[in-house]
């Protein structure tokens, strides 16, 4: 974040490319700086004009007699590097490059951007852009708007970062309509120098910024983002839209884990671990921002609904319950008081339907009672304006009813009409108002996820005593042989070296040896092809289970031999004889390396249907104990592990430790790019949970 104060809090600004022609970007930026009453010096720069906007104009930045903290560059792309060089010579500390046509268009634009970056670094400057909308600081001590938009930002405590310059004006308009004020706005464009991570660090310590909104198209450094966001989210909520939800190439992955790591699960995992609220649209982004900026975070997920229309109340209930919120009945003293206060009211339920004829007085009476009920954490009012009821009366009654209320209150005015004075009035009084009940439900669920994240302990990274040397020997041997994967017995040896329990196995090179091993191990046993190495043995038909006699073992040995392709020279056919692990649930443990996020560790329901059911969870490596708990509890099949309908719960201690040991293995060997432990049998009895099969994809 070094040097960003010269961009966000400059004492003097030059507009290079300022123009006398109205409607041009350079003219609009200069105009916005002036009409927003920037508390600093302003210097237009244009060699073709002597005066712009009644201010003396200079031919170049070098001709400006005073020191310049920050320069806004809005000139043709070809001369941007030359202008930046002059800024460096002048001693300018910050640049905002509006000009486009750089890396985003490819070709020559890439070379120009690289040249620009070199100049910026050479002179120790910081730069936002190129290809950006500009930036805003509403702090009255600066009051700087160096965008080319027509909408003035309201003053507030929300910081907003956008990678898209095109969204800039639309976002400013929408935020103003919702009554959301900004502390600062930054359109970072190509983020050639200043990234979202830099600004996040800067805003972490900014006393004017309490909430941070992000629109991201891609991450510069996801691992750096993880570290920053995890700390900031503890004190300042972060809400993000991340576009690009699909990822090509999942079908080409060589393991189950790789095939399941699609639909940007890395982003979901990262945001979840960092406490970032992910929304799917700009509309949702500002819905959540309105709630956070105006109301406290609820202490729980219990919602009281008060409405004058049954249909919308039912829609709200369905949406809330479907998103994991609780809409429980009014009981006891609250129910008694509501019946007494609402004369003529029928049955008192939650949602409370005040009926269509209910006016402001009914809302006031109901809210006076419900706000005191400790069984609810937030209050949701829904009003559908009938012709006979004055909207402003209802708005005033809602405010009167919640006076002194410590719980967050949200309102939905359906069909109130555009520009409703009642809606605007409630917003001015810090009550967020939404058009539809589903929007409130979604907002509440996201805020509740954040609350639960805040309640989580940070967790610790564990380290175990392991045999790294043994694993390195196995990997080196595989690479020397030209293998891209370690499977079979060698894969199970890797697990054993790291203390991850694996089913007993031995390698047999003849049917006689196979029988001897099986009888020593004890029936029943499983037989798998060991040579040649086969990645997905079940699909190949390379596994025979539940062998109970010597004859069955011999027949299986010879039957599998007929299925294998021709062996390489000096390669000898062999099988693995393995104890048969039964009586548990098939789970899958794995790792896939995402090109942006690095290793993603997976846990879920395993077996041959893993890619169909897809009941799996991902977390970004490395894992803490809390991450492991979160992964498990997020599964639909989690009740199967903890005991369902009288069944014994599985040995969770062994299961969790296996995931933590795998995380340590991934830390120690970056040559391993994918891992599959499928199935890992999760059993009830201590010492019985074991990996039955494993494969490791490796790179040189």
C-alpha positions as CSV (number, residue, x, y, z in Angstrom):
1,X,0.0,0.0,0.0
2,X,3.1,2.2,0.0
3,X,2.5,5.5,-1.9
4,X,-1.3,5.1,-2.2
5,X,-1.9,8.2,-0.1
6,X,-0.6,10.3,-3.1
7,X,-3.5,8.8,-5.2
8,X,-6.3,8.8,-2.7
9,X,-5.3,11.9,-0.6
10,X,-3.3,14.2,-2.9
11,X,-2.7,17.9,-2.1
12,X,-2.3,18.8,-5.8
13,X,-3.6,17.2,-9.0
14,X,-2.7,17.6,-12.6
15,X,-5.2,16.6,-15.4
16,X,-3.0,15.7,-18.4
17,X,-5.3,15.7,-21.4
18,X,-7.7,18.3,-20.0
19,X,-9.8,19.7,-22.9
20,X,-11.7,22.8,-23.8
21,X,-14.3,20.7,-25.5
22,X,-17.3,19.7,-23.4
23,X,-18.1,16.0,-23.5
24,X,-14.5,14.8,-23.8
25,X,-13.1,12.6,-21.0
26,X,-10.4,15.1,-20.2
27,X,-12.9,18.0,-19.8
28,X,-15.3,15.9,-17.7
29,X,-12.6,14.8,-15.3
30,X,-11.5,18.4,-14.8
31,X,-15.1,19.5,-14.4
32,X,-15.8,16.9,-11.8
33,X,-12.7,17.9,-9.8
34,X,-13.9,21.5,-9.7
35,X,-17.6,21.0,-9.1
36,X,-16.9,18.5,-6.3
37,X,-14.8,21.2,-4.7
38,X,-11.5,19.4,-4.4
39,X,-9.5,20.8,-1.4
40,X,-6.2,21.1,-3.3
41,X,-4.5,22.7,-6.3
42,X,-5.6,21.7,-9.8
43,X,-3.4,22.0,-12.9
44,X,-4.9,21.4,-16.4
45,X,-2.2,20.2,-18.9
46,X,-2.7,20.6,-22.6
47,X,-0.2,22.1,-25.1
48,X,-3.1,23.4,-27.3
49,X,-4.8,25.6,-24.7
50,X,-3.8,28.4,-22.3
51,X,-6.9,28.3,-20.2
52,X,-9.4,25.5,-19.5
53,X,-12.5,25.9,-17.3
54,X,-11.3,29.3,-16.2
55,X,-8.0,27.8,-14.9
56,X,-4.5,28.5,-16.3
57,X,-3.4,25.6,-18.5
58,X,0.2,24.3,-18.9
59,X,1.8,22.8,-22.0
60,X,3.4,19.9,-20.1
61,X,3.6,18.6,-16.5
62,X,7.1,19.9,-16.4
63,X,5.9,23.5,-16.9
64,X,3.7,23.4,-13.7
65,X,5.5,25.6,-11.2
66,X,4.2,23.8,-8.1
67,X,4.8,20.3,-6.8
68,X,2.2,17.7,-8.1
69,X,1.2,14.8,-6.0
70,X,-1.0,13.0,-8.5
71,X,-1.6,13.2,-12.3
72,X,-4.6,11.9,-14.1
73,X,-3.6,10.9,-17.7
74,X,-6.3,10.9,-20.4
75,X,-4.3,11.1,-23.7
76,X,-4.0,8.8,-26.7
77,X,-2.3,5.5,-25.7
78,X,0.8,6.0,-27.9
79,X,1.9,9.0,-25.9
80,X,1.0,7.7,-22.4
81,X,4.6,6.3,-21.7
82,X,6.1,9.7,-22.8
83,X,3.7,11.6,-20.5
84,X,4.4,9.1,-17.6
85,X,8.1,9.7,-18.1
86,X,7.6,13.4,-17.8
87,X,5.6,12.8,-14.6
88,X,8.5,10.8,-13.2
89,X,10.9,13.6,-14.0
90,X,8.6,16.1,-12.3
91,X,8.5,14.1,-9.1
92,X,4.8,13.1,-9.3
93,X,4.1,10.3,-6.9
94,X,0.8,8.9,-8.1
95,X,-0.8,8.3,-11.5
96,X,-4.4,7.5,-12.6
97,X,-4.3,6.4,-16.2
98,X,-7.7,6.6,-17.8
99,X,-6.4,6.0,-21.3
100,X,-7.3,2.6,-22.8
101,X,-5.9,0.4,-25.6
102,X,-3.3,-1.5,-23.6
103,X,-3.1,-5.1,-22.4
104,X,-6.8,-5.5,-22.7
105,X,-6.6,-5.3,-26.5
106,X,-3.5,-7.4,-27.0
107,X,-0.8,-6.8,-29.6
108,X,1.0,-3.5,-29.4
109,X,-1.1,-2.7,-26.3
110,X,0.8,-5.3,-24.3
111,X,4.1,-3.7,-25.2
112,X,2.9,-0.2,-24.4
113,X,1.7,-1.4,-21.0
114,X,5.0,-3.1,-20.2
115,X,6.8,0.1,-21.2
116,X,4.5,2.1,-18.9
117,X,5.1,-0.2,-16.0
118,X,8.9,0.1,-16.4
119,X,8.6,3.9,-16.3
120,X,6.4,3.8,-13.2
121,X,8.7,1.5,-11.3
122,X,11.8,3.4,-12.4
123,X,10.6,6.6,-10.9
124,X,9.0,5.0,-7.8
125,X,5.5,6.1,-8.7
126,X,2.3,4.2,-8.0
127,X,-0.4,3.9,-10.7
128,X,-4.0,3.0,-11.0
129,X,-5.0,1.7,-14.4
130,X,-4.6,2.0,-17.3
131,X,-8.1,1.5,-18.9
132,X,-10.0,2.7,-15.8
133,X,-12.9,5.0,-14.8
134,X,-10.9,6.9,-12.2
135,X,-11.2,7.3,-8.4
136,X,-13.2,9.1,-5.8
137,X,-12.6,10.2,-2.2
138,X,-15.6,11.8,-0.6
139,X,-13.8,12.8,2.7
140,X,-14.5,16.5,3.0
141,X,-10.8,17.1,3.7
142,X,-10.1,16.1,0.1
143,X,-13.5,15.9,-1.8
144,X,-11.8,14.5,-4.9
145,X,-13.7,13.0,-7.9
146,X,-11.4,12.3,-10.8
147,X,-13.9,10.2,-12.8
148,X,-15.5,11.1,-16.1
149,X,-19.0,10.2,-14.9
150,X,-21.9,12.5,-14.4
151,X,-23.1,11.2,-11.0
152,X,-21.8,12.6,-7.8
153,X,-21.1,10.0,-5.1
154,X,-22.9,10.4,-1.8
155,X,-20.6,10.6,1.3
156,X,-20.6,7.4,3.3
157,X,-18.4,4.7,4.8
158,X,-18.4,2.1,1.9
159,X,-15.2,1.6,-0.1
160,X,-15.7,0.2,-3.6
161,X,-13.2,-1.4,-5.9
162,X,-14.0,-2.3,-9.5
163,X,-12.0,-3.9,-12.3
164,X,-14.5,-2.8,-14.8
165,X,-14.4,0.9,-15.9
166,X,-17.6,0.4,-17.9
167,X,-19.6,-0.3,-14.7
168,X,-18.4,2.9,-13.0
169,X,-21.2,5.3,-14.0
170,X,-24.0,2.7,-13.6
171,X,-22.7,1.8,-10.1
172,X,-22.6,5.4,-9.0
173,X,-26.2,6.0,-10.2
174,X,-27.5,2.8,-8.5
175,X,-25.7,3.5,-5.2
176,X,-27.2,7.0,-5.2
177,X,-30.7,5.6,-5.8
178,X,-30.3,3.3,-2.8
179,X,-28.9,6.0,-0.6
180,X,-25.5,4.3,-0.2
181,X,-22.6,6.6,0.4
182,X,-19.0,5.9,-0.4
183,X,-15.8,6.7,1.4
184,X,-13.7,5.9,-1.6
185,X,-14.2,4.4,-5.1
186,X,-11.4,3.0,-7.2
187,X,-11.7,1.7,-10.7
188,X,-8.4,-0.3,-11.2
189,X,-8.7,-1.3,-14.8
190,X,-5.8,-3.4,-15.9
191,X,-4.2,-3.2,-12.4
192,X,-0.8,-2.9,-14.0
193,X,0.6,-1.6,-10.8
194,X,-1.9,-1.0,-8.0
195,X,-4.1,-4.1,-7.4
196,X,-7.2,-4.8,-5.4
197,X,-4.9,-6.3,-2.7
198,X,-3.0,-3.1,-2.4
199,X,-6.1,-1.0,-1.9
200,X,-7.6,-3.5,0.5
201,X,-4.5,-3.2,2.7
202,X,-4.8,0.6,2.4
203,X,-8.4,0.6,3.4
204,X,-7.8,-1.7,6.3
205,X,-6.4,1.2,8.2
206,X,-8.6,3.9,6.7
207,X,-10.9,5.3,9.5
208,X,-13.4,6.5,6.9
209,X,-14.1,3.0,5.4
210,X,-16.2,0.5,7.4
211,X,-17.4,-1.8,4.5
212,X,-15.7,-2.9,1.4
213,X,-17.3,-3.9,-1.9
214,X,-15.5,-5.6,-4.8
215,X,-16.2,-6.3,-8.4
216,X,-13.5,-8.7,-9.6
217,X,-12.9,-10.4,-13.0
218,X,-9.8,-12.2,-11.9
219,X,-7.3,-12.3,-9.0
220,X,-3.8,-10.9,-9.2
221,X,-2.4,-12.9,-6.3
222,X,-5.1,-15.1,-4.7
223,X,-2.8,-16.3,-1.9
224,X,-1.9,-12.7,-1.0
225,X,-5.7,-11.9,-1.1
226,X,-6.4,-14.7,1.3
227,X,-4.0,-13.4,3.9
228,X,-5.2,-9.8,3.6
229,X,-9.0,-10.5,3.4
230,X,-8.9,-13.0,6.3
231,X,-7.6,-10.2,8.6
232,X,-9.7,-7.3,7.3
233,X,-13.0,-9.3,7.4
234,X,-12.7,-9.6,11.2
235,X,-13.3,-5.9,11.5
236,X,-14.7,-4.7,8.1
237,X,-17.2,-6.8,6.1
238,X,-16.1,-7.5,2.5
239,X,-18.8,-8.2,-0.2
240,X,-17.7,-9.4,-3.6
241,X,-19.0,-10.1,-7.1
242,X,-16.5,-12.4,-8.9
243,X,-17.5,-12.8,-12.6
244,X,-16.4,-15.9,-14.7
245,X,-18.0,-18.8,-12.9
246,X,-17.1,-21.5,-15.4
247,X,-13.7,-23.1,-16.0
248,X,-12.9,-25.0,-19.2
249,X,-10.9,-28.2,-19.1
250,X,-12.4,-30.0,-16.1
251,X,-13.3,-32.9,-18.3
252,X,-9.6,-33.4,-19.2
253,X,-8.5,-33.8,-15.6
254,X,-7.0,-37.1,-14.9
255,X,-8.4,-37.7,-11.5
256,X,-11.7,-37.5,-9.7
257,X,-10.6,-34.5,-7.7
258,X,-9.6,-32.7,-10.9
259,X,-12.9,-33.5,-12.6
260,X,-14.8,-32.1,-9.6
261,X,-12.8,-28.9,-9.2
262,X,-14.9,-27.0,-11.6
263,X,-17.3,-24.0,-11.5
264,X,-14.6,-21.8,-9.8
265,X,-14.7,-23.8,-6.6
266,X,-11.4,-22.2,-5.8
267,X,-13.1,-18.8,-5.6
268,X,-15.9,-20.1,-3.4
269,X,-13.3,-21.9,-1.1
270,X,-11.2,-18.8,-0.9
271,X,-14.1,-16.4,-0.1
272,X,-15.5,-18.9,2.5
273,X,-12.1,-19.2,4.3
274,X,-11.6,-15.4,4.3
275,X,-15.1,-14.5,5.4
276,X,-15.9,-12.7,2.2
277,X,-19.6,-12.6,1.3
278,X,-19.9,-13.7,-2.4
279,X,-22.9,-12.4,-4.3
280,X,-23.9,-13.2,-7.9
281,X,-24.8,-9.8,-9.2
282,X,-24.3,-6.1,-8.8
283,X,-27.8,-5.8,-7.5
284,X,-27.1,-8.3,-4.7
285,X,-23.9,-6.5,-3.9
286,X,-25.7,-3.3,-3.1
287,X,-28.6,-5.1,-1.4
288,X,-26.0,-6.5,1.1
289,X,-24.2,-3.1,1.3
290,X,-27.4,-1.4,2.2
291,X,-28.0,-3.8,5.0
292,X,-24.5,-3.6,6.4
293,X,-24.2,0.2,6.0
294,X,-27.5,0.9,7.9
295,X,-28.2,-1.9,10.3
296,X,-26.2,-3.9,12.9
297,X,-25.3,-7.6,12.1
298,X,-28.0,-9.9,13.6
299,X,-26.9,-12.0,16.5
300,X,-28.6,-15.1,15.0
301,X,-30.7,-16.4,12.1
302,X,-34.2,-16.1,13.7
303,X,-36.4,-13.7,11.7
304,X,-39.8,-12.1,12.7
305,X,-42.0,-11.2,9.7
306,X,-44.7,-8.6,9.9
307,X,-46.8,-8.0,6.7
308,X,-50.1,-6.6,5.5
309,X,-50.2,-9.2,2.7
310,X,-50.3,-12.9,3.1
311,X,-48.8,-13.9,-0.3
312,X,-45.6,-11.8,0.0
313,X,-45.2,-13.0,3.6
314,X,-45.3,-16.7,2.5
315,X,-42.8,-15.9,-0.3
316,X,-40.5,-14.4,2.3
317,X,-40.9,-17.4,4.6
318,X,-40.1,-19.9,1.9
319,X,-37.1,-17.9,0.7
320,X,-35.7,-17.5,4.2
321,X,-36.2,-21.1,5.3
322,X,-34.8,-22.3,2.0
323,X,-31.6,-20.3,2.7
324,X,-31.1,-21.7,6.2
325,X,-32.8,-19.0,8.2
326,X,-35.4,-19.7,10.9
327,X,-39.0,-18.3,10.9
328,X,-40.4,-19.7,14.2
329,X,-43.8,-19.1,15.7
330,X,-44.6,-16.3,18.1
331,X,-45.1,-17.8,21.5
332,X,-45.9,-17.0,25.1
333,X,-46.0,-13.4,26.2
334,X,-45.4,-12.1,22.7
335,X,-48.3,-14.0,21.3
336,X,-50.6,-12.8,24.1
337,X,-49.5,-9.1,23.7
338,X,-50.0,-9.3,19.9
339,X,-53.6,-10.6,20.3
340,X,-54.3,-7.8,22.8
341,X,-52.7,-5.1,20.7
342,X,-54.2,-6.1,17.4
343,X,-58.0,-6.1,18.2
344,X,-59.9,-8.2,15.7
345,X,-56.7,-10.0,14.6
346,X,-57.3,-13.7,13.8
347,X,-54.6,-16.3,14.6
348,X,-51.2,-14.8,15.5
349,X,-48.5,-16.6,13.5
350,X,-45.0,-15.8,12.2
351,X,-45.3,-14.5,9.6
352,X,-47.8,-12.1,11.1
353,X,-50.4,-11.1,8.5
354,X,-52.0,-7.8,9.4
355,X,-54.4,-8.2,6.5
356,X,-54.8,-5.8,3.6
357,X,-56.7,-3.1,5.4
358,X,-54.0,-2.7,8.1
359,X,-52.5,0.8,8.2
360,X,-49.6,2.4,10.0
361,X,-51.1,2.0,13.5
362,X,-51.2,-1.8,13.1
363,X,-47.5,-1.9,12.1
364,X,-46.6,0.3,15.0
365,X,-48.4,-1.9,17.6
366,X,-47.0,-5.1,16.2
367,X,-43.4,-3.8,16.0
368,X,-43.7,-2.4,19.6
369,X,-44.3,-6.0,20.8
370,X,-42.0,-8.0,18.5
371,X,-38.9,-5.8,19.0
372,X,-38.9,-6.9,22.7
373,X,-39.0,-10.6,21.9
374,X,-35.6,-12.2,22.6
375,X,-36.5,-15.2,20.5
376,X,-35.9,-13.2,17.3
377,X,-32.7,-11.6,16.0
378,X,-34.0,-9.5,13.1
379,X,-37.3,-8.0,12.0
380,X,-38.6,-8.0,8.4
381,X,-41.6,-5.7,7.6
382,X,-43.5,-6.1,4.3
383,X,-45.9,-3.5,3.1
384,X,-48.0,-3.7,-0.1
385,X,-49.7,-0.3,-0.5
386,X,-53.4,-0.4,-1.0
387,X,-55.1,2.7,-2.5
388,X,-56.7,3.5,0.8
389,X,-53.5,3.6,3.0
390,X,-51.1,6.4,3.0
391,X,-47.5,5.1,2.5
392,X,-45.9,7.9,4.5
393,X,-48.1,7.1,7.4
394,X,-46.9,3.5,7.3
395,X,-43.3,4.6,7.0
396,X,-43.6,6.9,10.1
397,X,-45.4,4.2,12.0
398,X,-42.6,1.7,11.3
399,X,-40.1,4.1,12.6
400,X,-42.2,4.8,15.7
401,X,-42.6,1.1,16.2
402,X,-38.9,0.3,16.1
403,X,-37.8,3.2,18.2
404,X,-35.1,2.0,20.6
405,X,-34.9,-1.4,18.8
406,X,-31.4,-2.9,19.0
407,X,-32.2,-5.5,16.3
408,X,-31.7,-4.9,12.6
409,X,-34.9,-4.0,10.8
410,X,-35.5,-4.5,7.0
411,X,-38.4,-3.3,5.0
412,X,-40.0,-4.4,1.7
413,X,-42.4,-2.0,0.0
414,X,-43.8,-3.9,-2.9
415,X,-45.4,-1.8,-5.6
416,X,-44.7,1.4,-3.8
417,X,-43.9,3.1,-7.1
418,X,-40.7,4.7,-8.5
419,X,-39.5,7.6,-6.4
420,X,-41.8,6.8,-3.5
421,X,-41.4,9.5,-0.8
422,X,-42.1,6.9,1.9
423,X,-39.3,4.6,0.7
424,X,-36.8,7.5,0.4
425,X,-37.8,8.6,3.9
426,X,-37.1,5.2,5.4
427,X,-33.7,5.0,3.6
428,X,-32.8,8.4,5.1
429,X,-33.6,7.0,8.5
430,X,-31.2,4.1,7.9
431,X,-33.9,1.4,7.3
432,X,-32.9,-0.4,4.1
433,X,-35.9,-0.9,1.7
434,X,-36.2,-3.6,-0.9
435,X,-38.6,-4.2,-3.8
436,X,-39.1,-7.9,-3.3
437,X,-39.1,-10.2,-0.2
438,X,-36.7,-12.7,-1.8
439,X,-34.0,-9.9,-2.0
440,X,-34.3,-9.4,1.8
441,X,-34.1,-13.2,2.4
442,X,-30.9,-13.5,0.3
443,X,-29.3,-10.5,2.0
444,X,-30.1,-11.9,5.5
445,X,-28.7,-15.3,4.6
446,X,-25.4,-13.8,3.4
447,X,-25.1,-11.5,6.4
448,X,-25.8,-14.6,8.6
449,X,-23.0,-16.5,6.9
450,X,-20.7,-13.7,7.7
451,X,-21.9,-13.7,11.3
452,X,-21.1,-17.4,11.6
453,X,-17.7,-16.9,10.1
454,X,-16.9,-14.2,12.7
455,X,-17.9,-16.6,15.4
456,X,-15.5,-19.3,14.1
457,X,-12.2,-19.6,16.0
458,X,-9.2,-18.9,13.6
459,X,-7.8,-22.5,13.9
460,X,-4.3,-23.8,14.0
461,X,-2.1,-25.5,11.4
462,X,-0.8,-28.9,12.7
463,X,2.4,-30.7,12.0
464,X,3.1,-34.4,12.3
465,X,6.2,-36.5,12.4
466,X,6.5,-38.1,8.9
467,X,9.0,-39.9,6.6
468,X,9.7,-37.3,3.9
469,X,12.7,-39.2,2.7
470,X,10.7,-42.3,1.8
471,X,8.2,-40.2,-0.2
472,X,10.9,-38.4,-2.1
473,X,12.5,-41.7,-3.0
474,X,9.2,-43.0,-4.4
475,X,8.7,-39.8,-6.5
476,X,12.2,-39.8,-7.8
477,X,11.9,-43.4,-8.8
478,X,8.7,-42.7,-10.7
479,X,10.1,-39.7,-12.5
480,X,13.2,-41.6,-13.5
481,X,11.0,-44.2,-15.0
482,X,9.1,-41.6,-16.9
483,X,5.9,-42.2,-15.0
484,X,3.4,-39.4,-14.6
485,X,1.6,-41.1,-11.7
486,X,2.2,-43.1,-8.6
487,X,-0.5,-45.8,-8.1
488,X,-0.9,-49.2,-6.5
489,X,1.4,-50.3,-3.7
490,X,3.8,-47.3,-4.1
491,X,0.9,-44.9,-3.6
492,X,-0.1,-46.7,-0.4
493,X,3.5,-46.5,0.8
494,X,3.3,-42.7,0.4
495,X,0.3,-42.7,2.7
496,X,2.0,-44.9,5.2
497,X,5.0,-42.6,5.3
498,X,2.8,-39.7,6.3
499,X,0.8,-41.7,8.9
500,X,-2.4,-41.8,6.8
501,X,-3.9,-45.3,7.5
502,X,-4.1,-47.6,4.4
503,X,-5.4,-51.1,4.0
504,X,-2.8,-53.8,4.4
505,X,-1.3,-55.0,1.1
506,X,1.4,-57.1,-0.4
507,X,2.5,-57.6,-3.9
508,X,2.3,-61.0,-5.6
509,X,4.1,-62.1,-8.8
510,X,2.5,-65.5,-9.1
511,X,-0.8,-67.2,-8.2
512,X,0.9,-69.3,-5.6
513,X,2.4,-66.2,-3.9
514,X,-1.0,-64.5,-4.1
515,X,-2.6,-67.5,-2.3
516,X,0.1,-67.5,0.4
517,X,-0.3,-63.7,1.0
518,X,-4.1,-64.0,1.2
519,X,-4.0,-66.9,3.7
520,X,-1.5,-65.0,5.8
521,X,-3.6,-61.8,5.7
522,X,-6.9,-63.6,6.3
523,X,-9.9,-63.9,4.0
524,X,-11.7,-62.1,2.5
525,X,-9.2,-60.1,0.4
526,X,-9.2,-57.8,-2.6
527,X,-7.0,-58.2,-5.7
528,X,-5.8,-55.3,-7.9
529,X,-3.6,-55.1,-10.9
530,X,-0.2,-53.7,-9.9
531,X,1.8,-54.0,-13.1
532,X,1.3,-52.3,-15.4
533,X,0.2,-49.2,-13.4
534,X,-3.4,-48.3,-14.2
535,X,-4.9,-45.0,-13.0
536,X,-8.6,-46.0,-12.8
537,X,-8.5,-49.7,-12.0
538,X,-12.2,-50.1,-11.4
539,X,-13.1,-48.7,-14.8
540,X,-10.6,-51.0,-16.4
541,X,-11.9,-54.0,-14.6
542,X,-8.6,-54.4,-12.7
543,X,-10.1,-55.0,-9.3
544,X,-11.7,-58.2,-7.9
545,X,-13.3,-58.0,-4.4
546,X,-14.4,-60.4,-1.7
547,X,-12.1,-63.3,-2.6
548,X,-12.7,-66.0,0.1
549,X,-10.8,-69.1,-1.0
550,X,-7.4,-70.1,-2.5
551,X,-9.2,-71.1,-5.8
552,X,-10.9,-67.8,-6.1
553,X,-7.5,-66.1,-5.6
554,X,-5.8,-68.2,-8.3
555,X,-8.6,-67.7,-10.7
556,X,-8.6,-63.9,-10.1
557,X,-4.8,-63.7,-10.6
558,X,-4.9,-65.5,-14.0
559,X,-8.1,-63.7,-15.0
560,X,-6.7,-60.3,-14.5
561,X,-3.5,-61.3,-16.3
562,X,-5.6,-61.9,-19.5
563,X,-7.0,-58.4,-19.3
564,X,-3.8,-56.4,-19.2
565,X,-2.1,-55.0,-22.3
566,X,1.3,-56.2,-23.5
567,X,4.0,-55.6,-20.8
568,X,7.1,-53.5,-21.5
569,X,10.5,-55.2,-21.8
570,X,11.7,-56.3,-18.3
571,X,8.3,-55.6,-16.8
572,X,6.8,-58.4,-14.8
573,X,3.1,-58.8,-14.2
574,X,2.1,-58.5,-10.5
575,X,-1.0,-57.9,-8.4
576,X,-1.7,-56.3,-5.0
577,X,-3.4,-58.4,-2.4
578,X,-5.2,-56.2,0.1
579,X,-7.3,-56.7,3.2
580,X,-10.9,-56.1,2.5
581,X,-12.2,-53.1,4.5
582,X,-16.0,-53.2,5.0
583,X,-18.6,-51.9,7.3
584,X,-17.9,-48.2,6.7
585,X,-18.8,-45.3,4.5
586,X,-16.9,-44.7,1.3
587,X,-15.4,-41.1,1.4
588,X,-13.0,-39.4,-1.0
589,X,-10.0,-37.3,0.0
590,X,-8.1,-35.5,-2.7
591,X,-6.2,-32.5,-4.0
592,X,-6.2,-30.7,-7.3
593,X,-3.9,-27.8,-8.2
594,X,-5.7,-24.8,-9.5
595,X,-3.6,-22.6,-11.8
596,X,-4.6,-19.5,-9.9
597,X,-5.2,-20.6,-6.3
598,X,-2.7,-23.5,-6.0
599,X,-3.7,-26.7,-4.2
600,X,-7.4,-27.2,-3.4
601,X,-8.0,-30.0,-0.9
602,X,-11.3,-32.0,-1.3
603,X,-13.3,-34.2,1.0
604,X,-16.7,-35.8,0.3
605,X,-18.8,-38.8,-0.4
606,X,-16.6,-41.3,-2.3
607,X,-16.8,-44.5,-4.3
608,X,-17.6,-45.0,-8.0
609,X,-20.4,-42.5,-8.0
610,X,-18.4,-39.5,-6.7
611,X,-18.5,-37.6,-10.0
612,X,-22.2,-38.1,-10.3
613,X,-23.3,-37.2,-6.8
614,X,-20.7,-34.5,-6.4
615,X,-21.3,-34.2,-2.6
616,X,-17.8,-32.8,-2.0
617,X,-16.3,-29.7,-0.4
618,X,-13.1,-27.8,-1.3
619,X,-10.8,-25.7,0.8
620,X,-7.6,-23.9,-0.2
621,X,-4.4,-25.4,1.1
622,X,-3.1,-25.5,3.8
623,X,-5.9,-26.7,6.1
624,X,-6.5,-25.8,9.8
625,X,-8.5,-28.0,12.1
626,X,-11.4,-25.6,11.7
627,X,-11.2,-25.9,7.9
628,X,-11.6,-29.6,8.1
629,X,-14.6,-29.3,10.4
630,X,-16.2,-26.8,8.0
631,X,-15.6,-29.1,5.0
632,X,-17.3,-32.0,6.7
633,X,-20.3,-30.1,8.0
634,X,-21.0,-28.5,4.6
635,X,-21.7,-31.9,3.0
636,X,-25.2,-33.1,2.5
637,X,-24.0,-36.6,3.6
638,X,-22.6,-35.3,6.8
639,X,-25.4,-36.9,8.9
640,X,-24.2,-40.3,7.6
641,X,-20.8,-39.7,9.3
642,X,-22.2,-38.6,12.6
643,X,-24.7,-41.4,13.0
644,X,-28.0,-41.5,11.2
645,X,-31.2,-43.3,12.4
646,X,-29.4,-45.2,15.1
647,X,-26.2,-46.0,13.2
648,X,-22.8,-45.7,14.9
649,X,-20.9,-42.5,14.1
650,X,-17.6,-43.0,12.2
651,X,-14.2,-42.4,13.8
652,X,-14.1,-38.7,13.1
653,X,-10.7,-38.2,14.8
654,X,-9.0,-40.5,12.3
655,X,-10.8,-39.0,9.4
656,X,-9.9,-35.4,10.3
657,X,-6.3,-36.3,11.0
658,X,-6.0,-38.0,7.6
659,X,-7.0,-34.7,6.0
660,X,-4.5,-32.7,8.1
661,X,-1.7,-35.1,7.3
662,X,-2.6,-34.9,3.6
663,X,-2.4,-31.2,3.8
664,X,1.1,-31.5,5.3
665,X,2.1,-33.9,2.4
666,X,0.9,-31.3,-0.1
667,X,3.0,-28.6,1.7
668,X,6.1,-30.8,1.5
669,X,5.9,-31.9,-2.1
670,X,4.9,-29.4,-4.8
671,X,5.8,-32.1,-7.4
672,X,2.5,-33.7,-6.5
673,X,-0.2,-31.9,-8.6
674,X,-3.2,-34.2,-7.9
675,X,-4.1,-36.8,-5.3
676,X,-7.0,-39.2,-5.0
677,X,-7.7,-41.4,-2.0
678,X,-10.9,-43.1,-3.2
679,X,-12.3,-44.7,-1.4
680,X,-11.1,-43.8,2.1
681,X,-13.3,-46.1,4.2
682,X,-14.7,-44.2,7.2
683,X,-15.5,-46.8,9.9
684,X,-17.0,-46.6,13.4
685,X,-14.4,-48.8,15.2
686,X,-11.1,-47.2,16.1
687,X,-8.2,-48.2,13.9
688,X,-10.5,-49.5,11.1
689,X,-10.8,-46.4,8.9
690,X,-8.3,-46.7,6.0
691,X,-7.6,-45.7,2.5
692,X,-8.2,-48.6,0.1
693,X,-6.9,-47.0,-3.1
694,X,-4.7,-44.0,-3.9
695,X,-3.1,-42.3,-6.8
696,X,-0.7,-39.4,-7.1
697,X,-0.2,-37.3,-10.2
698,X,3.3,-35.9,-10.3
699,X,5.3,-33.5,-12.5
700,X,9.0,-33.0,-13.0
